[in-house]
Amino acid sequence: MILSWSQAKLGLICIACYMKKYFFIPTIILLIALQTVAQPHLQVGAVNIHHTDSKKLHFRSSPATANSIHLPADGIITAYLNGQLLFKGQVKKQKLQEDWASFYGNSNKLDSGFLHNGIPDGEWKRWDSSGNLLAIRNYDADKLHQVKEEMRMAHPKRSFYSLTALYKTNQSQAIYALTAAYSFSFSATQRPLQSLQQVVENNSTNQNSYLPVFNECLHHGLYMNFFPGAITKDSGYYKNGLKEAVWLHRNSPVGNYYIGAYKNGLPIREWKLYDQAGRLLSIIFYNKVGREEWRKNIHR
């Protein structure tokens, strides 16, 4: 017969009371040991938390970070479509390494960057088929490793990276910030298992749905998006995976735009809305936790 934890606990307490001083202390030690072994694992999002050591977390693959691209054997890789170079890169130990570039059917560059063990590192650029720059990203592969390690250790009081602090209160949002889906605004469901050639062909024919050749990344440095005609859509800097300092956001090429500052990914202090001619339309004030406290519309 297998006793439940509550039954075993009650029995040990009764034995301790009966045997008093001779066996009381050893029984209590056994009681503590049994409690440690009996606690189950709880799944929280993409992480297993062990009650026996709440400081250590073990990452599991989530849909947004799982490797969804079939890679060929190690070595230099190239592909051609209708006689035109489609992409060129290098694979080592089933991961993309060093310089990567892909191309449209007219030989214009589609995207380029550098990867270390499948993780983008440094500047990454994307263009449209006419050669107009659409996006600039800057990534840091080493900082991604450091942030994930700090999340895994999950120290209850210390967090060097703000993303780790966010992870303690909102795991799903923190993990999402480390994905390509966050970097280029696409749904993880848009990325089925496919080959490199299928990825590049999709990017070449469907310019409104760009899927990069990586799954995980950490923003660190300049970040920009452009409308056709080299009109800035978003412009600012990331620090250790979160927006920092002054940013500009524009919803349309000929519309109004916002200018304001972020701290640890949250809007802070005054944000100003301008019209296309640069005239101030309104002021919005955010507190330290990114909540809007008041706004003032400018009447002309």
Secondary structure as UniProt FT lines:
FT   HELIX           5..19
FT   TURN            20..23
FT   HELIX           24..38
FT   STRAND          42..44
FT   TURN            45..46
FT   STRAND          47..49
FT   TURN            51..52
FT   TURN            54..55
FT   STRAND          57..59
FT   TURN            63..65
FT   STRAND          69..70
FT   STRAND          75..81
FT   TURN            82..83
FT   STRAND          84..92
FT   TURN            93..94
FT   STRAND          95..103
FT   TURN            105..106
FT   STRAND          109..116
FT   TURN            117..118
FT   STRAND          119..120
FT   STRAND          122..127
FT   TURN            129..130
FT   STRAND          133..139
FT   HELIX           141..153
FT   HELIX           162..169
FT   HELIX           171..176
FT   TURN            177..178
FT   HELIX           180..184
FT   HELIX           188..190
FT   STRAND          194..195
FT   HELIX           196..205
FT   TURN            207..208
FT   STRAND          221..227
FT   TURN            228..230
FT   STRAND          231..239
FT   TURN            240..241
FT   STRAND          242..250
FT   TURN            253..254
FT   STRAND          257..263
FT   TURN            264..265
FT   STRAND          266..274
FT   TURN            276..277
FT   STRAND          280..286
FT   TURN            288..289
FT   STRAND          292..297
//
